[in-house]
Amino acid sequence: MLRSSPFPAALILLAAVALPGAPVHAQTAVPEAGAGGAPAIERQGAADDEVMLELSVEDWVETDTATVRLGADLAVEAGKFGAARQDLVATLQGFGTGAEWRIVDFGKLGDDAGFERWRLVAEARVPEAALAELAGKAREATRPGRALSVASIEYTPTLAEREAVVDRLRARIYGRVARELAALNGAFADRDFRIRMIDFTTGFRPQPRMMTMARAEQAGGAMKMADAGGGLAGAEKATLTARVTLAAVAPTE
């Protein structure tokens, strides 16, 4: 750590010379003071030769499941909400979609003549092929004291699906960097370029894509339900940008 001295540099050097018999040490040149009197910082050693690149790759992130939210309005006897909630989850698991339903939100709306009114929201990732039948199953599960309806369908990839594509894109970036290194070292035989830094930036953009006829027919009912909520996306364009610095020690001659 650099510390400034209250004495001028010339006085310090004179004091060192004025002591007879004192050992003599090699001195490093003190840089001239910069702005505000602070010592100027100088780079030590030879600077590297650097080549900076910006590389971008992209690919589709696709999914065959959707995040579905079901709303449930319950009217239950006072103190029996826990049993009604468990019964609702069992009903949803019995839809046969292969999805695992979880209650993600609930709240009490009020009391009426010894009954409690509750609003619950259940969520699951539902396979695309099961979306068309979901609204009908919700209607069939509706009964006095319990009303079910499809609240929303979000047809976007999961985090795991996005990360899998980003892993592939990162591997492509590494391959391009390796080719750049080989080209540089081939063009400049007196250098030994290496990777100094790679900085990644990831972006995702929802992109509507045309579905195949078979998939469109299977999801037809779900597409109608989702129209009010902005439609189905089903795929995203993932972009990975890398800012790369390649460096080699510059010759000292």
C-alpha positions in Angstrom: 0.0 0.0 0.0 1.4 3.4 -1.0 1.7 6.1 1.8 2.6 9.7 1.2 5.4 11.2 3.4 5.2 14.7 4.9 8.8 15.3 3.9 9.9 16.1 0.3 11.7 13.3 -1.5 14.9 15.4 -1.7 15.1 15.6 2.1 14.7 11.9 2.5 17.5 11.2 0.0 19.8 13.8 1.8 19.2 12.2 5.2 20.2 8.8 3.8 23.5 10.2 2.4 24.3 12.2 5.5 24.7 9.0 7.7 28.3 7.8 7.4 28.8 4.0 7.4 25.1 3.3 6.5 24.6 0.5 4.1 23.8 1.5 0.6 20.7 -0.1 -1.0 19.6 0.0 -4.6 17.0 2.7 -5.1 14.0 2.6 -7.4 13.2 5.8 -9.2 10.4 7.6 -7.6 7.8 8.7 -10.2 6.9 12.3 -10.4 3.8 13.4 -8.5 0.6 13.4 -10.5 -2.4 15.6 -10.1 -3.1 16.6 -6.5 0.4 15.6 -5.4 -0.4 11.8 -5.4 2.4 9.6 -6.9 1.7 8.7 -10.5 1.1 4.9 -11.1 3.3 3.4 -13.8 2.8 -0.1 -15.3 5.7 -2.4 -14.6 7.0 -4.8 -17.2 6.2 -5.2 -20.9 2.6 -4.7 -21.9 0.8 -7.6 -23.6 -0.3 -7.6 -27.2 -4.1 -7.9 -27.0 -6.8 -8.8 -29.5 -10.4 -8.1 -28.4 -13.4 -9.9 -30.0 -17.2 -9.9 -29.6 -18.8 -13.2 -30.5 -22.5 -14.0 -30.6 -24.4 -17.2 -31.1 -28.1 -18.0 -30.9 -30.5 -20.9 -30.8 -34.1 -21.8 -30.1 -35.3 -22.7 -26.6 -38.4 -24.9 -27.1 -40.8 -26.5 -24.7 -43.6 -29.1 -24.8 -45.1 -28.1 -21.4 -46.9 -25.0 -20.2 -47.2 -23.4 -16.8 -50.9 -23.6 -15.9 -52.7 -21.9 -13.1 -56.1 -23.0 -11.9 -58.3 -20.9 -9.7 -60.6 -22.5 -7.1 -63.4 -20.8 -5.1 -64.3 -22.8 -2.0 -67.1 -22.5 0.4 -66.4 -24.8 3.4 -67.7 -25.2 7.0 -65.8 -23.1 9.5 -62.5 -24.9 10.6 -62.5 -27.4 7.7 -60.4 -25.5 5.2 -57.4 -27.9 5.6 -59.5 -30.9 4.6 -61.0 -29.0 1.6 -57.6 -28.0 0.4 -56.2 -31.6 0.5 -59.3 -32.7 -1.4 -58.7 -30.1 -4.1 -55.1 -31.2 -4.6 -56.2 -34.8 -4.8 -58.8 -33.8 -7.4 -56.1 -32.0 -9.5 -53.7 -34.9 -9.3 -56.5 -37.1 -10.6 -56.8 -35.1 -13.9 -54.3 -37.6 -15.4 -52.0 -35.0 -17.0 -48.9 -36.3 -15.3 -48.4 -32.9 -13.7 -47.7 -32.2 -10.1 -50.0 -29.6 -8.7 -49.1 -27.2 -5.9 -51.1 -24.5 -4.1 -49.2 -21.3 -4.8 -51.6 -18.8 -3.4 -54.7 -18.7 -1.2 -56.7 -16.2 0.8 -59.9 -16.0 2.9 -62.6 -13.9 1.3 -65.1 -13.9 4.2 -67.6 -15.7 6.4 -71.2 -16.3 5.7 -73.7 -18.2 8.0 -71.1 -20.5 9.4 -69.3 -21.0 6.1 -65.8 -19.7 5.1 -65.2 -18.6 1.5 -61.6 -19.1 0.2 -59.8 -18.4 -3.1 -57.0 -20.7 -4.0 -54.6 -20.8 -7.0 -52.9 -24.1 -8.0 -50.0 -24.3 -10.4 -48.3 -27.1 -12.5 -46.3 -27.7 -15.6 -48.8 -29.5 -17.9 -47.8 -31.4 -21.1 -48.9 -29.7 -24.3 -51.0 -32.7 -25.3 -53.1 -32.4 -22.1 -53.9 -28.6 -22.4 -56.9 -29.0 -24.7 -58.8 -31.2 -22.1 -57.9 -29.1 -19.0 -60.8 -26.7 -19.1 -63.3 -29.5 -19.5 -61.8 -31.4 -16.5 -62.0 -28.3 -14.4 -65.7 -27.9 -15.2 -66.3 -31.6 -14.4 -64.6 -31.1 -11.0 -66.8 -28.2 -10.1 -69.6 -28.9 -7.6 -71.6 -27.1 -5.0 -69.2 -25.3 -2.7 -66.2 -25.6 -5.1 -65.8 -23.9 -8.5 -62.7 -24.5 -10.7 -61.5 -22.6 -13.7 -58.3 -22.2 -15.8 -56.8 -18.9 -14.7 -53.8 -18.6 -17.1 -51.6 -20.6 -19.4 -48.0 -19.5 -19.8 -46.4 -21.4 -22.6 -42.8 -20.6 -22.1 -39.6 -22.7 -21.5 -38.5 -23.7 -18.0 -35.3 -22.5 -16.4 -33.7 -26.0 -17.0 -34.6 -25.9 -20.7 -33.1 -22.4 -21.0 -29.9 -23.5 -19.2 -29.5 -26.5 -21.4 -29.5 -24.3 -24.5 -27.1 -21.8 -22.9 -24.7 -24.7 -22.1 -24.7 -25.6 -25.8 -24.2 -22.0 -26.9 -21.3 -21.6 -24.5 -19.6 -24.7 -26.0 -20.0 -23.1 -29.4 -18.3 -19.9 -28.2 -15.4 -21.9 -26.8 -15.0 -23.6 -30.1 -14.8 -20.3 -31.9 -12.3 -18.9 -29.4 -10.1 -21.9 -29.9 -10.2 -21.4 -33.7 -9.3 -17.7 -33.2 -6.4 -18.6 -31.0 -5.1 -21.1 -33.6 -5.4 -18.5 -36.4 -3.6 -15.8 -34.3 -0.7 -18.1 -33.3 -0.5 -19.3 -36.9 -0.3 -15.7 -38.2 2.1 -14.5 -35.5 4.6 -17.3 -35.0 6.7 -15.2 -32.6 3.8 -14.8 -30.2 2.0 -17.2 -27.9 -1.6 -15.9 -27.6 -3.7 -17.1 -24.7 -7.2 -16.4 -23.3 -7.1 -13.5 -20.9 -10.8 -12.9 -20.3 -14.2 -14.1 -21.5 -17.3 -12.2 -20.4 -20.7 -13.7 -21.2 -24.1 -11.9 -21.6 -27.2 -14.0 -22.1 -30.6 -12.8 -23.5 -33.9 -14.4 -24.2 -36.6 -13.1 -26.5 -40.1 -14.7 -26.8 -40.6 -15.6 -30.5 -44.0 -16.9 -31.7 -43.4 -19.9 -34.0 -45.8 -21.9 -36.2 -46.6 -25.2 -34.7 -47.0 -28.4 -36.7 -50.6 -29.2 -37.7 -50.7 -32.2 -35.3 -49.5 -30.1 -32.4 -51.8 -27.2 -33.3 -54.9 -29.6 -33.3 -53.8 -31.1 -29.9 -53.4 -27.6 -28.3 -56.3 -26.0 -30.1 -58.5 -25.7 -27.0 -55.6 -24.3 -25.0 -54.8 -21.8 -27.6 -58.4 -20.5 -27.4 -58.2 -20.2 -23.6 -54.8 -18.4 -23.8 -55.9 -15.9 -26.5 -57.3 -13.6 -23.8 -53.9 -13.7 -22.0 -51.8 -12.7 -25.0 -51.5 -16.1 -26.8 -49.0 -18.8 -26.7 -45.3 -18.4 -27.3 -43.9 -21.9 -26.9 -40.4 -20.9 -27.9 -37.7 -18.3 -27.2 -34.7 -17.1 -29.0 -31.6 -17.4 -26.8 -28.6 -15.2 -27.6 -25.2 -15.6 -25.9 -22.7 -12.8 -26.5 -19.1 -13.1 -25.4 -16.5 -10.3 -25.1 -13.2 -12.1 -25.4 -9.6 -10.8 -24.8 -6.7 -12.8 -26.2 -3.3 -11.7 -25.1 0.4 -12.5 -25.8 3.5 -11.2 -24.1 5.0 -8.5 -26.3 8.7 -8.9 -27.3 11.1 -6.9 -25.1 13.4 -6.0 -28.0 
